[in-house]
Structures are given as structure tokens and as C-alpha cells.
Amino acid sequence: MNNVWRRLRAIGLILTLLGALSATFVSPVAATEGCTLGYWKVSQHFDSWPAVVGTPSTLMHDVTAAGGSVQLDDAFPGMTLLQVLWQGGGGLKALGRDTVAALLNGGSTGVNFNFSRAKTIGLFNTAYESADPMLIEWTKNALSAMNESGCPIS
């Protein structure tokens, strides 16, 4: 029964993502910008990190949104945001990298990013909790596309 609820939650997430992404690409008002994970992980851009998200030494699990009521699952115990950005590999590790970039984009006042930190946290948590490799990959690809839509800050 637990797997049924996870699948239903995953389907709901996919429908939410499809709706958000279609609005991103159809509406001329909702222009998306996003800086890549490569931008955020180099030291000369650490001064661009939004304080509402944290610093390179902030533990990934400590990132919150919506007044602290929405928190990332502890998928990378003891790892900082910067360590998650620098880790290699696919699957969950790749999702982690793009999630950190999306959180930084969503928290930056200089980037017009379509997903709030709360939305990004929700997407990550749903994919992680599902343990479904296809949902993890799909979520990573969606965040990656948004992160690569053009960085307005230098």
C-alpha cells in the first residue's frame, strides 16, 4: 500500500512539473533564468550565493523554505551545499547537484527563476523518497533544463 501512495505522489509531482514547465515555455511573462551548477560551485561566485539559502559550508539538510516549515530530506548526511555541487556521478548525486543550483537560483534576487525554494525542496524530497530511478532522472533533467536557461548575473 505504501508503494501505491508513493506512485500516486510521483504522478502528482510529474503533473505539477509538467504544468510549471509548460507555463515556463508558453507564457511570455514567465521568462525563466537560471545559473548552472558550474556557476555556483566556483569560489569567485560565492559572493552571489543568496543568504536565504546559505553559504557553501551550509549543510544541505539545513536548507529550508517557507519560514523553516519545508526542509530537504537528509539524502547527503554531513555534506555541505558545496560538497554536493562538487560530487560526481549520476542518479541521486546528479539530482542533488541540480537541486542545489535550483535552490540558489530560486533564492537569488538577481535570477528570475520559476521555482521557489519550497517547490524545489518538494520536488527533491518527492523524487528522493520515491526511490524511483526514472522519477529521480526526470526531476534532475527538469531542474537541469531550468538551471541552464541563462545566467543574468556575473
Sequence and secondary structure as in RCSB ss.txt:
>XXXX:A:sequence
MNNVWRRLRAIGLILTLLGALSATFVSPVAATEGCTLGYWKVSQHFDSWPAVVGTPSTLMHDVTAAGGSVQLDDA
FPGMTLLQVLWQGGGGLKALGRDTVAALLNGGSTGVNFNFSRAKTIGLFNTAYESADPMLIEWTKNALSAMNESG
CPIS
>XXXX:A:secstr
 HHHHHHHHHHHHHHHHHHHHHHHHH SSS   B  HHHHTSGGGGGGS TTT  TTSBGGG EETTTTEE   S
STT BHHHHHH   STHHHHHHHHHHHHHHHH TT   SS HHHHHHHHHHHHHHT HHHHHHHHHHHHHHHTSB
    
